[in-house]
Amino acid sequence: MPVDIQITKNNLDIKAAMAWAASGNSGCVNIFIGRVRPSANERVVRYLEFEVYSNMAQKELEKITNTAIKSWNIDKLLVHHREGKVDAGEIPVIIAVSASHRRDAIEACQYVINTLKTTVPIWKKEVFEGGEEWVSAHP
């Protein structure tokens, strides 16, 4: 089964991710697109800074995708995540899952993003007008 995992400093391409996941005979593509909110906690957000422990992150993403493949009947699975500075309004993460049936695609996509957020060593610093703080530090 085709899997596409990328951790990159480059902008993520929603159309290319969708085209890759949709190619083939699947009846459904479920896509999660994470976006940097322009405000949080009543503050104007300028950007997020993502720090990634690359080798471990890659291994964790492989574990997550392998579990998804074993747990759902899916055709393709894409996980792209940015590292470095991501401005408000930009896309730091895309998950795309194709399957014959929507339930498998939706459940697998939800599993991947929820597990990524709790197990993959990616740390997020929020830079807002007047300051900055680490808002997420998992593992």
C-alpha positions as CSV (number, residue, x, y, z in Angstrom):
1,M,0.0,0.0,0.0
2,P,1.4,3.4,-0.9
3,V,2.4,5.6,2.0
4,D,3.9,9.1,1.7
5,I,5.5,10.6,4.9
6,Q,7.3,13.9,4.7
7,I,8.6,16.3,7.3
8,T,9.7,19.4,5.4
9,K,10.6,23.1,5.7
10,N,8.7,23.7,2.4
11,N,5.1,24.9,2.1
12,L,2.7,22.0,1.9
13,D,0.7,21.6,-1.3
14,I,-3.0,20.7,-0.6
15,K,-3.8,20.0,-4.3
16,A,-0.8,17.7,-4.8
17,A,-1.6,15.8,-1.6
18,M,-5.2,15.4,-2.7
19,A,-4.2,14.3,-6.2
20,W,-1.8,11.7,-4.9
21,A,-4.3,10.3,-2.4
22,A,-7.2,10.3,-5.0
23,S,-5.3,8.6,-7.8
24,G,-6.5,5.0,-8.2
25,N,-9.8,3.4,-7.6
26,S,-10.8,4.5,-4.1
27,G,-14.3,5.6,-3.4
28,C,-13.4,8.1,-0.7
29,V,-10.6,10.4,0.2
30,N,-10.6,11.9,3.6
31,I,-8.2,14.8,4.2
32,F,-7.3,16.7,7.3
33,I,-5.7,20.1,6.8
34,G,-4.3,21.8,9.9
35,R,-4.1,25.6,9.6
36,V,-2.3,28.1,11.8
37,R,-5.0,30.2,13.4
38,P,-4.6,34.0,13.2
39,S,-5.6,34.3,16.9
40,A,-5.6,32.1,20.0
41,N,-6.5,32.9,23.5
42,E,-7.5,36.4,22.5
43,R,-4.0,37.1,21.1
44,V,-3.0,37.9,17.5
45,V,-0.8,35.0,16.3
46,R,2.1,36.0,14.0
47,Y,3.4,32.5,13.4
48,L,4.2,29.1,14.9
49,E,7.7,27.6,15.1
50,F,7.8,23.8,14.9
51,E,10.8,21.9,16.2
52,V,11.1,18.3,15.1
53,Y,13.3,15.5,16.3
54,S,13.5,14.2,12.8
55,N,14.8,10.6,13.1
56,M,12.4,9.8,15.9
57,A,9.5,11.6,14.3
58,Q,10.0,9.6,11.1
59,K,10.0,6.4,13.0
60,E,6.9,7.3,15.0
61,L,5.0,8.3,11.8
62,E,5.9,5.0,10.3
63,K,4.5,3.2,13.4
64,I,1.3,5.3,13.2
65,T,0.9,4.6,9.5
66,N,1.6,0.9,9.9
67,T,-1.0,0.6,12.6
68,A,-3.6,2.5,10.4
69,I,-2.8,0.1,7.5
70,K,-3.4,-2.9,9.8
71,S,-6.6,-1.5,11.4
72,W,-8.5,-0.1,8.4
73,N,-9.0,-1.2,4.8
74,I,-7.3,1.8,3.2
75,D,-5.6,2.3,-0.2
76,K,-3.2,5.2,0.3
77,L,-2.0,7.2,3.3
78,L,-0.2,10.6,3.3
79,V,1.2,12.5,6.2
80,H,3.0,15.7,5.6
81,H,4.2,18.0,8.4
82,R,6.1,21.3,8.3
83,E,9.0,22.2,10.5
84,G,10.4,25.7,11.2
85,K,8.4,28.9,10.9
86,V,4.8,28.6,9.7
87,D,2.9,31.9,9.4
88,A,-0.7,32.5,10.5
89,G,-3.0,31.2,7.8
90,E,-0.5,28.7,6.4
91,I,-0.7,24.9,6.6
92,P,1.5,23.0,9.0
93,V,0.0,19.5,8.5
94,I,-1.9,17.5,5.9
95,I,-3.2,13.9,6.5
96,A,-4.9,12.2,3.5
97,V,-6.4,8.8,3.5
98,S,-8.1,7.0,0.6
99,A,-10.2,3.9,0.9
100,S,-13.0,2.1,-0.8
101,H,-15.5,3.2,1.9
102,R,-15.7,6.5,3.8
103,R,-15.8,4.9,7.3
104,D,-12.3,3.4,6.9
105,A,-10.9,6.7,5.4
106,I,-12.5,8.9,8.1
107,E,-11.5,6.7,11.1
108,A,-8.0,6.1,9.8
109,C,-7.5,9.9,9.2
110,Q,-8.7,10.7,12.7
111,Y,-6.5,8.1,14.3
112,V,-3.4,9.4,12.4
113,I,-3.9,13.1,13.4
114,N,-4.8,12.3,17.0
115,T,-1.9,9.9,17.5
116,L,0.5,12.2,15.7
117,K,-0.4,15.0,18.1
118,T,0.3,12.9,21.2
119,T,3.3,10.7,20.2
120,V,5.4,12.3,17.5
121,P,8.3,14.5,18.8
122,I,7.2,17.8,17.3
123,W,7.1,20.9,19.5
124,K,5.2,24.0,18.8
125,K,6.0,27.6,19.9
126,E,3.4,30.3,19.3
127,V,4.7,33.7,18.5
128,F,2.1,36.4,19.1
129,E,1.9,40.1,19.3
130,G,3.8,41.0,22.5
131,G,5.4,37.6,23.2
132,E,5.8,33.9,22.6
133,E,5.3,30.6,24.4
134,W,5.6,26.9,23.9
135,V,2.0,25.7,23.5
136,S,2.5,22.1,22.9
137,A,5.3,19.8,23.9
138,H,4.6,16.2,23.3
139,P,6.6,13.6,24.1
